[in-house]
Amino acid sequence: VQLQASGGGLVQAGGSLRLSCAASGRTFSRYATGWFRQAPGKEREFVAAISWSGGSVYYANSVKGRFTIPRDNAKNTVYLQMNSLTPEDTAVYYCAAAEDSTGTYYYTQREDYNYWGQGTEVTVSS
């Protein structure tokens, strides 16, 4: 499956952005998906994940209550809705997909993901 992330940009602190990750190539609805981010000089870190059924989600503590990860399997797209952004959210955001036959699992570790998008940059100004 090929993943294309989009929606990044420059936003002021307190603002919102919605990232999109469009999948092509295979049936997206059989993939658990997640978002990671990498700030300059830092390791890539987990942000949010969702099972392919959409019934299970998980968020990093740093974004819990501010970010959500809805998905639309009919559109082969997963989103990252980011609200109340802070400069600490500045990073390149990557979407990823993991093959999953159960529909109930989400994954939080980079090594669990088979496919990665190219990243979209988010900059939050203070």
C-alpha positions in Angstrom: 0.0 0.0 0.0 1.2 3.5 -0.8 0.6 6.3 1.6 0.5 10.1 0.8 0.4 12.5 3.7 -0.8 16.1 3.3 -2.2 19.0 5.2 0.8 20.3 7.0 1.7 24.0 7.2 2.3 27.0 9.4 -0.2 27.7 12.2 -0.2 29.9 15.3 -0.2 28.5 18.7 -3.8 27.6 19.8 -4.8 26.9 16.2 -5.8 23.7 14.4 -4.8 21.7 11.5 -6.1 18.5 9.9 -3.6 16.1 8.3 -4.7 13.5 5.8 -3.1 10.2 4.8 -4.5 8.8 1.6 -3.8 5.2 0.8 -3.7 3.5 -2.6 -2.7 0.1 -4.0 -4.5 -2.3 -1.7 -7.6 -2.5 0.5 -6.9 0.1 3.1 -9.6 -1.2 5.4 -7.4 -4.2 6.4 -4.6 -2.0 7.8 -4.2 -0.5 11.2 -2.9 3.0 10.9 -0.9 5.4 12.9 0.7 8.8 13.0 4.2 9.6 14.2 6.2 12.8 14.3 9.8 13.8 14.3 11.0 17.1 15.6 14.4 18.5 14.6 17.2 16.7 16.4 14.8 14.2 18.0 13.7 10.6 17.5 10.6 9.8 15.7 7.8 9.4 18.2 4.4 7.9 18.3 1.4 10.2 18.2 -1.8 8.3 17.6 -3.1 5.0 16.3 -6.4 3.4 15.2 -7.4 -0.1 14.3 -8.7 -0.8 10.8 -12.3 -1.2 12.2 -12.0 2.2 13.8 -13.1 0.8 17.1 -9.8 1.1 18.9 -7.7 4.2 19.2 -4.7 5.2 21.3 -3.0 8.5 21.8 0.4 9.6 23.2 0.0 11.4 26.5 1.4 14.6 25.0 -1.6 14.9 22.5 -4.4 13.2 24.4 -7.4 15.5 24.6 -6.1 17.7 21.7 -5.7 15.3 18.7 -8.0 12.8 17.2 -7.4 10.1 14.5 -10.6 9.5 12.6 -10.5 7.3 9.5 -12.8 6.8 6.5 -12.2 3.4 4.9 -14.6 4.2 2.0 -12.2 7.1 1.1 -9.0 5.1 2.0 -8.0 7.9 4.2 -7.0 8.4 7.8 -6.8 11.9 9.4 -5.1 13.5 12.3 -7.2 16.4 13.6 -4.9 18.6 15.7 -6.4 21.2 18.0 -4.9 23.6 20.6 -1.5 23.4 18.9 1.6 24.5 20.7 5.2 25.1 19.4 6.1 21.7 20.9 4.0 20.1 18.2 6.3 21.4 15.5 7.6 18.4 13.6 7.4 16.4 10.4 4.4 14.1 10.7 4.3 10.6 9.2 1.5 8.3 8.6 2.0 4.5 8.7 0.1 1.4 8.0 0.3 -2.1 9.5 -1.3 -5.2 8.1 -3.8 -6.6 10.5 -6.4 -9.3 10.1 -8.3 -8.8 13.4 -9.6 -5.3 13.0 -9.2 -4.6 16.7 -5.6 -3.9 17.2 -3.7 -0.7 17.0 0.1 -0.4 17.1 2.3 2.1 18.9 5.8 1.0 17.9 7.5 2.0 14.7 8.7 -1.6 14.0 5.1 -2.8 13.9 4.4 -0.7 10.8 5.1 -2.1 7.3 4.4 1.0 5.2 5.2 4.7 5.7 4.2 7.9 4.0 6.6 10.7 3.0 5.8 13.1 5.9 4.2 16.5 6.0 5.7 19.4 8.0 3.8 21.2 10.7 5.2 24.4 12.2 3.5 26.0 15.2 4.5 29.6 15.9 4.3 31.1 19.3 
